[in-house]
Amino acid sequence: MAGTASAHVSVQPQGEAAKGGYATINFKVPNERDNASTTKVEVNFPADHPLASVMPQPVPGWKIDVAKTKLAKPLEMHGNTITEAVSKVTWTADGGKIGPGQFQQFPLSVGQLPEDADQLVFKTIQTYDNKEVVRWIEEPKEGGAEPLSPAPVLKLTAAAGDEHGASAGKDTAGTDAKAEPASADTSDTTARALGLIGILVGIAGVTFAVLAGRRRTT
């Protein structure tokens, strides 16, 4: 039982999974049986925080099925109204498998991540070729012991585009926008200064020549 708890299905982002943004996440599925291979993995998406965009990365030897469901409350995303969201992604062995002592990663690009949640729970079902089914569906309790069959939990980080970050971006853009005229003004001033120096040098040369001529005459 301890081995079961330590070898559970998990989910991790590549980099960070920031609130309100998009992320690439990997479901890591270990095979915990010595006499059977994993041939099917079903990942259920949270209904309370639906994700409208879910794109799987092809995994050699596995067939992918993405199921969607109608939303009770439509979502607004980038000016568009979203009426359905992904409810489940299923990987079924199609020449591949996860054998004893092995694991497989199943990558997904997901978004837009919720801004009002600190984590997402993905209840997962793992099926073996001997018809055994393991349900990773128990939600971990904060401060409690890890369940025997915990569901994969994706931790969300602070929003990357918060007000401070957004204003910083605008300030940077503003500075860049003003940098060009400033550079142009500097170049113009330098050119004028060089021109004035050239004129002064020319005047000095003429004056010297005139004085030299007068001395010879005298």
Secondary structure per residue as TSV (DSSP state, phi and psi in degrees):
chain	resnum	aa	ss	phi	psi
A	1	M	-	360.0	-36.0
A	2	A	H	-65.4	-37.5
A	3	G	H	-64.3	-37.9
A	4	T	H	-62.0	-43.9
A	5	A	H	-67.9	-33.9
A	6	S	H	-82.9	-15.2
A	7	A	T	-114.0	37.4
A	8	H	-	-80.0	163.8
A	9	V	-	-68.4	136.9
A	10	S	E	-135.3	166.5
A	11	V	E	-134.3	134.4
A	12	Q	E	-137.8	143.4
A	13	P	E	-83.6	155.0
A	14	Q	S	-87.6	102.3
A	15	G	S	91.7	-121.5
A	16	E	-	-123.2	155.1
A	17	A	-	-114.6	90.0
A	18	A	B	-86.1	142.4
A	19	K	T	-57.6	134.9
A	20	G	T	80.3	-1.2
A	21	G	S	-113.8	-163.4
A	22	Y	-	-117.3	153.6
A	23	A	E	-152.3	156.6
A	24	T	E	-102.4	124.3
A	25	I	E	-121.3	150.9
A	26	N	E	-119.9	127.7
A	27	F	E	-93.0	117.3
A	28	K	E	-97.4	117.7
A	29	V	E	-116.3	106.5
A	30	P	E	-87.8	151.2
A	31	N	-	-95.1	119.5
A	32	E	-	-108.7	16.0
A	33	R	-	-113.6	143.0
A	34	D	S	-88.0	-16.3
A	35	N	S	-125.9	19.9
A	36	A	-	-153.0	158.2
A	37	S	-	-117.4	147.2
A	38	T	E	-78.3	129.1
A	39	T	E	-123.7	-3.2
A	40	K	E	-155.5	136.9
A	41	V	E	-134.7	123.2
A	42	E	E	-116.2	122.3
A	43	V	E	-111.2	118.4
A	44	N	E	-95.0	133.7
A	45	F	-	-92.5	145.8
A	46	P	-	-64.7	129.5
A	47	A	S	-76.7	-25.2
A	48	D	S	-78.0	-17.1
A	49	H	S	-135.4	74.3
A	50	P	-	-65.6	146.5
A	51	L	-	-113.3	119.6
A	52	A	S	-78.4	-30.4
A	53	S	E	-112.7	114.3
A	54	V	E	-138.0	115.5
A	55	M	E	-124.6	116.5
A	56	P	E	-80.4	145.7
A	57	Q	-	-88.7	133.4
A	58	P	-	-56.1	137.9
A	59	V	-	-119.7	116.1
A	60	P	T	-54.9	131.9
A	61	G	T	87.4	5.4
A	62	W	E	-133.1	136.4
A	63	K	E	-92.8	139.3
A	64	I	E	-117.1	133.7
A	65	D	E	-127.4	126.4
A	66	V	E	-110.7	117.3
A	67	A	E	-103.1	139.5
A	68	K	E	-119.2	157.9
A	69	T	E	-135.6	154.6
A	70	K	E	-73.0	137.5
A	71	L	E	-88.1	137.4
A	72	A	E	-68.6	-33.0
A	73	K	E	-128.1	114.1
A	74	P	E	-58.6	152.8
A	75	L	E	-106.0	148.5
A	76	E	E	-104.2	122.7
A	77	M	E	-140.3	117.1
A	78	H	T	53.5	39.6
A	79	G	T	82.3	1.3
A	80	N	E	-111.4	148.6
A	81	T	E	-94.8	120.2
A	82	I	E	-100.6	121.8
A	83	T	E	-104.9	-7.2
A	84	E	E	-142.7	156.0
A	85	A	E	-142.1	162.1
A	86	V	E	-70.7	130.6
A	87	S	E	-105.9	-26.6
A	88	K	E	-160.6	143.4
A	89	V	E	-123.0	129.7
A	90	T	E	-122.3	129.7
A	91	W	E	-107.9	123.9
A	92	T	E	-120.5	132.2
A	93	A	E	-57.6	129.9
A	94	D	S	-134.5	66.2
A	95	G	S	102.4	-17.2
A	96	G	-	-108.3	176.1
A	97	K	-	-171.6	166.1
A	98	I	B	-110.5	105.9
A	99	G	-	-82.9	172.1
A	100	P	T	-54.7	134.9
A	101	G	T	76.2	12.9
A	102	Q	-	-122.9	167.2
A	103	F	E	-141.8	163.6
A	104	Q	E	-137.5	142.5
A	105	Q	E	-106.2	139.3
A	106	F	E	-121.6	102.2
A	107	P	E	-84.0	145.3
A	108	L	E	-138.7	143.8
A	109	S	E	-100.0	123.4
A	110	V	E	-129.9	154.5
A	111	G	E	170.3	172.0
A	112	Q	-	-80.9	129.2
A	113	L	-	-67.3	145.8
A	114	P	-	-65.0	150.6
A	115	E	S	-96.0	-12.9
A	116	D	S	-109.8	28.3
A	117	A	-	-142.0	149.9
A	118	D	S	-97.3	-14.2
A	119	Q	E	-160.0	161.0
A	120	L	E	-125.1	135.8
A	121	V	E	-106.8	125.7
A	122	F	-	-114.5	100.0
A	123	K	E	-71.3	128.6
A	124	T	E	-126.0	142.7
A	125	I	E	-120.2	126.3
A	126	Q	E	-111.9	126.4
A	127	T	E	-116.8	136.1
A	128	Y	E	-101.9	163.8
A	129	D	T	-73.5	-6.7
A	130	N	T	-96.6	15.1
A	131	K	S	77.5	3.1
A	132	E	-	-72.2	139.5
A	133	V	E	-122.6	128.2
A	134	V	E	-113.8	125.1
A	135	R	E	-103.9	109.1
A	136	W	E	-92.4	80.9
A	137	I	-	-130.4	1.0
A	138	E	B	-82.9	124.6
A	139	E	-	-81.4	126.1
A	140	P	-	-63.3	141.1
A	141	K	-	-99.8	134.7
A	142	E	T	-62.1	126.0
A	143	G	T	83.9	-5.1
A	144	G	S	-100.0	172.8
A	145	A	-	-71.5	153.9
A	146	E	-	-68.2	131.4
A	147	P	-	-62.9	162.0
A	148	L	S	-68.3	-33.5
A	149	S	S	-129.0	68.6
A	150	P	B	-69.9	143.3
A	151	A	-	-77.6	147.8
A	152	P	-	-61.9	135.4
A	153	V	E	-123.1	125.6
A	154	L	E	-99.0	116.6
A	155	K	E	-82.2	131.9
A	156	L	-	-99.9	140.4
A	157	T	B	-98.9	173.0
A	158	A	-	-59.8	148.9
A	159	A	-	-59.3	133.6
A	160	A	T	-73.8	-30.5
A	161	G	T	-104.1	46.5
A	162	D	-	-71.4	179.1
A	163	E	H	-59.9	-40.9
A	164	H	H	-63.8	-45.9
A	165	G	H	-64.2	-40.9
A	166	A	H	-64.9	-44.2
A	167	S	H	-66.7	-35.0
A	168	A	H	-63.5	-39.9
A	169	G	H	-63.7	-41.1
A	170	K	H	-65.5	-41.2
A	171	D	H	-62.4	-42.2
A	172	T	H	-62.8	-43.7
A	173	A	H	-62.9	-40.4
A	174	G	H	-63.1	-42.3
A	175	T	H	-63.7	-42.5
A	176	D	H	-63.4	-40.4
A	177	A	H	-63.9	-35.8
A	178	K	H	-82.2	-16.0
A	179	A	H	-68.2	-35.3
A	180	E	H	-64.5	-51.1
A	181	P	H	-59.7	-39.5
A	182	A	H	-61.8	-41.9
A	183	S	H	-65.1	-40.6
A	184	A	H	-64.5	-43.0
A	185	D	H	-61.4	-42.0
A	186	T	H	-62.1	-43.8
A	187	S	H	-63.4	-41.3
A	188	D	H	-64.4	-43.3
A	189	T	H	-63.2	-41.6
A	190	T	H	-62.5	-42.0
A	191	A	H	-63.4	-41.9
A	192	R	H	-64.1	-41.6
A	193	A	H	-63.5	-43.4
A	194	L	H	-64.0	-38.5
A	195	G	H	-63.8	-42.1
A	196	L	H	-64.4	-41.5
A	197	I	H	-61.6	-40.4
A	198	G	H	-62.6	-41.0
A	199	I	H	-63.3	-45.2
A	200	L	H	-61.8	-40.9
A	201	V	H	-64.1	-38.8
A	202	G	H	-65.1	-43.3
A	203	I	H	-61.8	-43.3
A	204	A	H	-61.6	-39.0
A	205	G	H	-65.4	-43.4
A	206	V	H	-63.3	-45.3
A	207	T	H	-59.6	-43.5
A	208	F	H	-62.0	-41.2
A	209	A	H	-65.0	-41.4
A	210	V	H	-62.8	-47.4
A	211	L	H	-61.9	-41.1
A	212	A	H	-63.2	-37.8
A	213	G	H	-66.2	-40.3
A	214	R	H	-64.1	-39.4
A	215	R	H	-63.2	-41.6
A	216	R	H	-63.9	-39.2
A	217	T	H	-63.1	-42.8
A	218	T	-	-66.6	360.0
